[in-house]
Amino acid sequence: MANRLKNEHSPYLQQHADNPVDWYPWGEEAFEKARKENKAIFLSIGYSSCHWCHVMEDESFKDEATAKILNKHFVAVKVDREERPDIDKHFQEVYQLMNQRPGGWPTSIFLTQERKPFYSATYIPDEPRYGMMSFSSLLEVIADKYSKEKALLTEKADEILRFLNPKEDRIQATKLDLSIIGRVSDQAKQLFDNTNGGFNKAPKFPQASMLDLLLDLYRITEDKETRDMALHSLTCMAKGGLRDLVEGGFCRYSTDNEWLVPHFEKMTYDNALLAEVYLKAYHVSGKDFYRSVAFETIDFMIEKMSEDGLFYSASDADTEGEEGKYFVYTYEKALKSFDKAGIPKEEHAALAEALHITKEGNFEGKNIVRIEDPTHNDIPYYDEAIQALRKRREKRTHPFIDKKVLVSWNAMMIKTLFKASRADNAYLKPALRSLDALLKSMYINSELFHSTLMGKKPKIKAFLEDYAYLAETLIEAYESTLDETYLMTATKLTNSAIEKYFVQGKWKFSRGEFETNADIYDSSYPSSVATMLSVLYSISSLVDVVYKKFVFKTLEIYSYDIMRQPISTPRMSRMVIRYLKDDVIIKAKEDVLKKHIKELDTLPHPFSLLKNDTNDGFMLCNSNSCFGHEKDFKGIIEILEKR
């Protein structure tokens, strides 16, 4: 019998609609029941492609005995963290405060009937292990304490909330200067894995914004070690495992140091951000390999993860209750695939070895396809082998795809399409199509929404990240097409974001039911504050310099945290460098121009020098048009001198 999730749009909530647990969606109906029946609330937050969310569902939420305890003593509420990032953000902060470490998913929170948190965990096993009691035992202990010691639990919950929302918010400012460049580089070198690339130990995340910043620092400093950290990481990540060599696309993170064994879910934001970094690596290094990985990733997203120009949010790690089943191969089945493809039998053993396919396997007795050197792939019959393995996959059950449309994640992907169009103009048309589809479906009567299910009308209104990422993509569209409609829409969204979320130099992520502060730290993807500052800075150059004051005020307030540990805030650090360095460069360029063109300020339509984010160059513009980039200054000077 279906529970109350059956009418929800979220695919994640739909996955739990037939659980014996009497789930409620987040809302007043659940809270009224908790108050009326004097019950604690059990809040479970997850998402559709989350492996451990599936494990906890299979072990506990589908279990009749466990569900009976949960239904008797608690009001159970299920939240999709992608649909409601405001709720998730709030309770991730609760978890971190209570446990002194970052959380994860599933997030399991116990609340009083007034929605005050008093206990938090992530995955809870169905049997005692990992130093934890079983979920059913925990339910009984908490139910007993809530009935007997509710006042004490409420007091502890109030204390947690006081720590979470201090009345006094002390601001410690420090000087912003270009020493941040050396500091980022030094901190990155200390954490860098010289063997396998990336930073820190397993589990290893791609950290796209960190790699992006390192490539930018190389452009500024020409420090080859900084460049090589990024390029080596990107090369290692492309060997296979984290990157799916058979079908394309990147998984969310690696469970080992070698980027071999991922959790196999594929998220839109990872693929958007990584494709963009690989494109930048191509421009920095001149090596076609990085461009081909970017194009492969983009093509995967268009082919497998989009519909009518819009991108789905994620694909699952599990099929038929088994993690990675869709992605891996036994030695025998792989060789059968080679045989069917017409690859000579005498080549099979060497080919399997080159693809790291063995009888023992490299993942639970089976094999993840991997190559040793993706930059110089001269393996005989490689293309035929990959095609054969792809055909074998086509016979399998495809992982579940969450067909939820998220504005921020779509915007990231569309921005990458525009970036790709600079390397291959064929991507411009799909970029424009996707952007127009996103605006049409999610920006309705000047109201921006956050998410919806593909083909449905959106219900959840936008958060700061949606405004920031969409405005950034609109500026990218303007720079790619010079269609001022995109710039006007970006400016309009930016004005709305300032009105809704800017409070005395700080930014809110959400307002209303959950008023949460926006982070300056890059987590799964770059900070919405940093993205908003990038938008404001671009608009200050393209539209009105007044927007620059919002950039300065925000950087000033967060200056201490950024300058102290800039590697933890890559996108904010990049913004500091851009703010400081652009001022220096633009002044220098203006001096050069004025020296050579005496009448620059007396022309009928005065010219100004504008930063062009597209290629880190500059444009000399008047009120009607822009004449070119930094490399064209000589020609521009000649044109103006003839006037």
GUSE-744679 format. One record per residue (C-alpha): x, y, z. Coordinates in steps of 0.2 Angstrom, whole numbers, padded with zeros to 4 digits, always signed. Layout:
! GUSE-744679
XYZ...
END
This chain:
! GUSE-744679
+0000+0000+0000+0007+0017-0005+0011+0030+0008+0009+0049+0006+0024+0051-0005+0014+0044-0020+0008+0061-0026+0026+0069-0025+0035+0074-0041+0052+0070-0034+0059+0053-0041+0068+0050-0025+0052+0052-0015+0043+0041-0027+0056+0027-0024+0050+0026-0006+0031+0028-0010+0028+0009-0007+0039+0007+0008+0029+0000+0024+0035+0016+0033+0021+0029+0033+0032+0043+0025+0026+0061+0024+0033+0074+0013+0040+0089+0022+0025+0100+0026+0012+0105+0039+0003+0089+0038+0017+0079+0046+0021+0092+0059+0003+0094+0064+0002+0075+0067+0018+0076+0077+0011+0089+0088-0006+0081+0090+0001+0064+0094+0016+0070+0104+0029+0061+0094+0046+0065+0088+0050+0067+0070+0062+0056+0060+0069+0066+0046+0078+0056+0032+0086+0066+0018+0094+0058+0002+0093+0058-0017+0089+0046-0030+0106+0041-0036+0113+0039-0018+0120+0021-0015+0119+0021+0004+0102+0029+0003+0097+0013-0006+0106+0002+0006+0097+0009+0021+0080+0008+0012+0083-0010+0008+0089-0014+0025+0077-0004+0036+0064+0006+0027+0057-0010+0017+0058-0020+0033+0040-0023+0040+0047-0025+0058+0057-0009+0058+0043+0001+0049+0031-0005+0063+0043+0003+0076+0045+0019+0066+0027+0021+0063+0022+0018+0081+0034+0030+0089+0038+0043+0076+0032+0054+0062+0043+0049+0047+0047+0063+0034+0057+0060+0018+0066+0075+0009+0075+0075-0008+0090+0085-0005+0091+0090-0023+0073+0097-0023+0075+0106-0006+0093+0111-0004+0088+0124+0009+0082+0110+0021+0097+0099+0017+0109+0114+0020+0101+0118+0036+0102+0100+0043+0120+0097+0036+0125+0111+0047+0116+0103+0061+0125+0087+0058+0142+0095+0057+0139+0105+0073+0133+0090+0083+0146+0077+0076+0161+0089+0073+0163+0082+0055+0155+0084+0038+0139+0074+0035+0133+0065+0020+0118+0055+0013+0107+0048+0019+0106+0061+0033+0096+0054+0048+0090+0068+0060+0078+0066+0075+0068+0081+0079+0056+0086+0093+0038+0089+0088+0043+0108+0086+0056+0103+0073+0071+0105+0085+0085+0093+0081+0092+0082+0096+0101+0068+0087+0109+0066+0070+0118+0052+0060+0120+0047+0042+0118+0029+0036+0112+0018+0051+0114-0001+0049+0101-0013+0052+0112-0024+0063+0125-0018+0075+0141-0013+0066+0154+0001+0063+0152+0005+0081+0134+0009+0080+0118+0000+0087+0105-0006+0074+0093+0006+0067+0078-0003+0076+0087-0003+0092+0091+0016+0090+0073+0019+0087+0067+0010+0103+0080+0020+0113+0076+0037+0106+0057+0033+0108+0059+0028+0126+0070+0044+0130+0058+0055+0121+0043+0049+0131+0053+0050+0148+0065+0064+0145+0058+0076+0132+0062+0091+0142+0080+0087+0142+0081+0083+0124+0072+0099+0120+0084+0109+0131+0099+0101+0121+0090+0105+0104+0089+0123+0109+0107+0123+0114+0111+0116+0097+0101+0130+0088+0109+0143+0098+0126+0138+0092+0120+0136+0075+0112+0154+0075+0123+0165+0086+0115+0182+0090+0132+0191+0087+0141+0188+0071+0158+0195+0072+0167+0200+0057+0186+0199+0056+0192+0208+0040+0210+0207+0034+0219+0215+0019+0216+0207+0002+0232+0206-0008+0240+0196-0022+0250+0186-0009+0235+0174-0011+0242+0167-0027+0257+0160-0018+0247+0154-0004+0235+0144-0015+0250+0137-0024+0259+0132-0008+0244+0124+0000+0240+0114-0016+0258+0108-0017+0257+0102+0001+0241+0092-0002+0245+0086-0019+0246+0067-0023+0261+0066-0034+0258+0048-0039+0239+0048-0043+0235+0067-0044+0221+0075-0034+0222+0081-0016+0220+0072+0000+0217+0054+0002+0202+0043-0002+0188+0045-0004+0194+0057-0018+0183+0070-0026+0187+0078-0042+0188+0096-0035+0185+0104-0052+0185+0122-0045+0203+0118-0037+0210+0112-0054+0202+0126-0063+0210+0139-0051+0227+0130-0053+0226+0132-0072+0222+0151-0070+0237+0153-0058+0248+0146-0071+0242+0158-0084+0246+0172-0071+0263+0166-0064+0269+0153-0077+0273+0142-0063+0274+0125-0072+0272+0115-0056+0255+0123-0053+0250+0119-0071+0257+0101-0070+0247+0097-0054+0231+0101-0063+0236+0092-0079+0242+0077-0070+0226+0076-0060+0216+0077-0075+0226+0064-0084+0225+0052-0069+0206+0055-0067+0204+0050-0086+0212+0033-0085+0195+0024-0081+0185+0021-0066+0180+0038-0061+0179+0041-0080+0168+0029-0089+0178+0024-0104+0164+0013-0111+0150+0026-0111+0157+0042-0106+0154+0054-0092+0162+0055-0074+0156+0047-0058+0154+0057-0042+0170+0052-0033+0183+0038-0031+0183+0026-0016+0202+0023-0018+0217+0034-0021+0219+0029-0039+0203+0035-0046+0198+0016-0050+0183+0012-0040+0170+0025-0039+0152+0025-0032+0145+0024-0050+0132+0038-0049+0134+0051-0062+0129+0069-0058+0126+0083-0070+0136+0096-0060+0152+0085-0060+0151+0082-0079+0148+0100-0082+0162+0107-0071+0174+0093-0076+0171+0096-0095+0174+0114-0093+0191+0111-0084+0196+0099-0097+0193+0112-0110+0203+0125-0100+0217+0112-0099+0216+0110-0118+0218+0129-0120+0233+0129-0108+0242+0114-0114+0238+0114-0132+0235+0095-0130+0220+0088-0140+0218+0074-0127+0210+0086-0114+0198+0093-0128+0193+0075-0133+0189+0070-0115+0178+0086-0113+0169+0083-0129+0166+0065-0125+0159+0070-0108+0147+0083-0116+0142+0071-0129+0137+0058-0116+0127+0071-0107+0118+0076-0123+0115+0058-0128+0111+0050-0112+0106+0063-0099+0095+0076-0108+0078+0078-0116+0071+0092-0126+0087+0102-0122+0086+0100-0103+0097+0090-0093+0092+0077-0080+0100+0078-0063+0108+0061-0061+0110+0043-0065+0110+0029-0052+0125+0019-0045+0115+0003-0043+0105-0009-0054+0094-0023-0048+0100-0020-0030+0119-0022-0035+0131-0007-0035+0140-0005-0052+0132-0020-0060+0129-0011-0076+0146-0005-0078+0158-0020-0074+0163-0035-0084+0169-0053-0080+0184-0058-0090+0175-0072-0099+0161-0060-0105+0173-0047-0110+0182-0059-0121+0166-0065-0129+0162-0047-0133+0179-0046-0142+0175-0062-0151+0158-0056-0157+0166-0039-0163+0178-0049-0175+0193-0045-0165+0206-0059-0169+0207-0072-0155+0226-0070-0153+0224-0052-0148+0211-0055-0134+0223-0058-0120+0234-0043-0124+0219-0032-0126+0211-0038-0110+0227-0034-0101+0229-0017-0109+0211-0013-0103+0215-0020-0085+0202-0034-0087+0208-0050-0078+0201-0066-0072+0203-0060-0054+0195-0043-0057+0198-0026-0050+0181-0024-0042+0173-0037-0032+0178-0051-0044+0173-0041-0060+0182-0028-0070+0181-0009-0072+0189-0004-0089+0205+0006-0087+0220+0010-0097+0237+0015-0091+0241+0031-0102+0225+0039-0109+0235+0053-0117+0244+0041-0129+0232+0027-0132+0239+0016-0146+0231+0000-0140+0227-0011-0155+0208-0014-0158+0204-0002-0143+0190+0007-0152+0182-0010-0157+0184-0017-0140+0175-0002-0132+0161-0003-0145+0159-0021-0141+0158-0018-0122+0146-0004-0125+0135-0016-0135+0135-0029-0120+0129-0015-0109+0115-0011-0120+0107-0028-0116+0108-0024-0097+0096-0015-0086+0101+0004-0087+0103+0013-0070+0089+0023-0065+0089+0041-0071+0082+0055-0060+0073+0066-0073+0072+0081-0062+0077+0097-0069+0087+0108-0058+0091+0126-0064+0108+0128-0056+0114+0111-0063+0107+0114-0080+0115+0131-0081+0132+0124-0077+0130+0111-0091+0124+0125-0103+0138+0136-0099+0150+0122-0103+0142+0120-0120+0145+0138-0124+0163+0136-0118+0164+0120-0130+0157+0130-0144+0173+0141-0144+0183+0125-0148+0170+0118-0160+0156+0129-0166+0144+0114-0168+0141+0115-0149+0134+0133-0151+0117+0128-0157+0113+0115-0143+0119+0128-0130+0107+0141-0137+0093+0128-0138+0096+0122-0120+0097+0139-0113+0081+0145-0121+0072+0129-0115+0078+0132-0097+0072+0150-0097+0055+0145-0105+0052+0131-0093+0059+0138-0077+0058+0157-0078+0040+0161-0078+0032+0178-0078+0049+0185-0071+0049+0172-0057+0063+0160-0056+0060+0142-0050+0073+0129-0043+0067+0112-0049+0054+0102-0058+0051+0085-0065+0054+0084-0084+0038+0090-0092+0030+0096-0076+0026+0114-0071+0039+0119-0057+0033+0122-0039+0048+0126-0029+0055+0143-0031+0073+0147-0034+0088+0149-0022+0103+0159-0023+0113+0146-0033+0099+0146-0046+0101+0165-0049+0120+0164-0048+0123+0150-0060+0109+0155-0073+0115+0173-0073+0133+0167-0076+0127+0156-0091+0117+0171-0098+0133+0181-0098+0142+0167-0106+0128+0167-0119+0130+0186-0122+0149+0184-0124+0146+0170-0137+0133+0179-0147+0133+0197-0143+0114+0196-0141+0110+0209-0128+0094+0200-0123+0104+0188-0113+0114+0202-0105+0098+0210-0100+0090+0195-0093+0106+0191-0083+0105+0209-0076+0087+0207-0071+0091+0191-0062+0106+0199-0053+0095+0213-0047+0082+0201-0040+0096+0191-0032+0103+0207-0023+0085+0211-0018+0081+0194-0011+0098+0188-0004+0110+0202-0001+0110+0208+0017+0124+0220+0023+0138+0212+0013+0133+0194+0016+0122+0183+0006+0108+0171+0011+0106+0155+0002+0087+0154+0005+0074+0165+0014+0057+0160+0021+0054+0144+0030+0073+0141+0031+0084+0156+0031+0101+0149+0028+0118+0158+0025+0126+0155+0008+0143+0147+0009+0160+0154+0003+0167+0136+0002+0166+0125-0013+0158+0108-0008+0151+0097-0021+0151+0112-0033+0157+0130-0032+0150+0142-0019+0135+0151-0025+0142+0167-0017+0158+0166-0027+0147+0163-0043+0136+0178-0039+0152+0189-0037+0158+0183-0054+0142+0188-0061+0142+0205-0052+0160+0209-0058+0155+0205-0076+0140+0216-0076+0150+0230-0068+0160+0230-0083+0147+0227-0096+0132+0237-0089+0136+0248-0074+0151+0250-0063+0139+0252-0048+0138+0233-0046+0156+0232-0042+0153+0239-0024+0143+0223-0020+0159+0213-0025+0170+0223-0014+0159+0223+0001+0157+0204+0001+0175+0201-0002+0179+0212+0013+0168+0203+0025+0174+0186+0020+0192+0192+0018+0199+0184+0034+0193+0166+0029+0198+0167+0011+0216+0174+0014+0219+0162+0029+0214+0146+0019+0212+0150+0001+0213+0132-0005+0197+0129+0004+0188+0143-0006+0195+0141-0024+0181+0150-0033+0181+0164-0020+0200+0165-0021+0199+0166-0040+0187+0180-0037+0199+0190-0026+0213+0188-0039+0202+0193-0053+0196+0209-0043+0214+0214-0038+0223+0209-0054+0210+0216-0066+0211+0233-0058+0230+0233-0061+0229+0226-0079+0215+0237-0084+0224+0253-0077+0240+0248-0086+0231+0245-0103+0221+0261-0102+0238+0270-0099+0245+0262-0114+0230+0266-0125+0229+0284-0119+0248+0286-0123+0245+0281-0141+0228+0288-0144+0227+0306-0137+0209+0308-0143+0202+0292-0134+0192+0302-0122+0186+0315-0134+0179+0304-0147+0160+0306-0151+0156+0290-0143+0169+0288-0129+0178+0271-0128+0181+0260-0113+0191+0245-0109+0181+0230-0104+0186+0214-0096+0181+0199-0107+0179+0183-0096+0178+0172-0111+0197+0172-0115+0205+0182-0101+0207+0196-0114+0200+0214-0116+0188+0222-0127+0188+0241-0132+0170+0246-0133+0159+0261-0136+0141+0263-0134+0137+0253-0150+0150+0239-0152+0166+0231-0146+0181+0231-0158+0191+0216-0152+0202+0208-0139+0219+0212-0132+0228+0204-0147+0219+0216-0158+0225+0232-0149+0238+0236-0162+0224+0236-0176+0212+0245-0165+0225+0259-0162+0228+0261-0181+0209+0262-0184+0207+0276-0171+0222+0286-0176+0215+0287-0194+0199+0295-0187
END
